[in-house]
Amino acid sequence: MKLLKKFAFLLFTTALFLGCDSDEKIDDLFDNNDSKADIEWSANLSKTISAALFRTSPAIDENDNIYILQKEYVGEGFTIDAFNKNGEKRWSKTNTTDVLLESQLTYYDGKLFVHCHDNRIICFNAENGDVIWNKRVTDSYNHARNFTIANNMLIYRADKTLTEYEWHLFALDISSGDVNYELDLTQFRENEEDEDRKHAFFEQSTLAANGNMVYFADDIHLFAIEATSSAFIVKWNSNLPDDVDLFHSYGTSGHQNNKIAIAPNGKIIVQYNVAVENLYDYKTAVYSPDGTLLWTHYYENNNGSITTDAQSNVYMGGASLLKLNGSNGSTSWTANPPLFIGSITNQVKGKDGRIYASDFFGVYIVNNSGSVVSNMSAGANTDSQPFSNLSLLSNGNIVVIAQGIDSGQIFCFKSSSEGVAKNIWAKREGNAKNTFNLKH
């Protein structure tokens, strides 16, 4: 198995560099930095991290403790490693029977949540890793989807089957995992006259939450749903602009990688695939809290995470990093990665006013003018590449996971970020997903 992993890692890196000139050294690509990384500490993880970890980031609690979810290459099982902010391992727990559905670990209120196949959610005590509850949300629905946190409840959705699309939203008690109440949203699909849109409904989706409000972007709509103490209340829903080409021109049944962010003033920002020219074309739509469409921004071949700043400007990651004016969606500046095969994604704004982001090859720092002022890696001779999404500690340091060959690694880089900026959306893909420490 170890030989297979090494071969896979070699195959991955070889494929990345097939397009390089013969005199261009791979070492230079990994370590050609304006600013060499100052590593505060590093530690080995319990398992080798998959190259698909670009969808993963460490979970950080309010005390800067770090939690990392690792899965087996195939089959059942996963491990959670817990570290403190100084790199000392607090605990490690392994599950040998359940199959992960998502590789992202969620932290909330002293608890860690893991999403598994068969509509199963496992809740761990963040203090010691003990299982608090392990439950299948419902026996009636077999196709599990994503979840988020709202009004001190875990908000979860599931389809009846892969083909029927009978879709329900569930509100779970955080302490017990019991279902408090649920909502059938299939009625909105029945209102669609276009057959392609009707049958594609709910194929891809994203949940996000802000206080008691849950926002859900499916293939076609954006929903605003209040999670009260006793029921879900649909406040409004809106068609996502210019989505029809995706169904009629490309024959696919859903947007790819929908994303939601919430601005400090309550505006809802949705990124989704429109496939105007190709399957990698995306649009950003911004709505007011009452559901009014304010502006849209279209761009080609750019797909990454989205975040905002205190002024509600929007930062779109991908092949390039774009700063969009929060008032009208115009492009303020574009930042390009130092490497021709790099990207600037999973970005977050630090208290120092700069943008911090990472991709396979390193950690990038972008200043207020859109210039990449630093490109840090762990060094050319390390096995620890590619990198995952990053997280910021409250002391300003950067935490990132790396793939490795014999085992994954976690790195803590020194930085002057001063922690996550106030009043921003730093928790990508949901209120509690990709958790950052927001203690100020």
Secondary structure, DSSP 8 states (H G I E B T S, - for coil): -HHHHHHHHHHHHHHHTTTS-TT--HHHHHH--SS---EEEEEE-SS---GGGGG---EE-TT--EEEEEE-SSSS-EEEEEE-TTS-EEEEEEESS--BS-S--EEETTEEEEEETTTEEEEEETTT--EEEEEES-SS--EEEEEEEETTEEEEEEESSTTT--EEEEEEETTT--EEEEEE-HHHHHT--SHHHHHHTTSS-EEEEETTEEEEE-SSEEEEEEE-SS-EEEEEEEE-TT-HHHHHHH---S-SS-EEEE-TTS-EEEEEE--SSSTT-EEEEEE-TTS-EEEEEEESS----EEE-TT--EEE-BSSEEEE-TTT--EEEEE--SSTT--BEEEEEBTTS-EEEEETTEEEEE-TTS-EEEEE-S-TT-S--SEEEEEE-TTS-EEEEE--SSS-EEEEE-----SB-TTS--STTSSSSS------
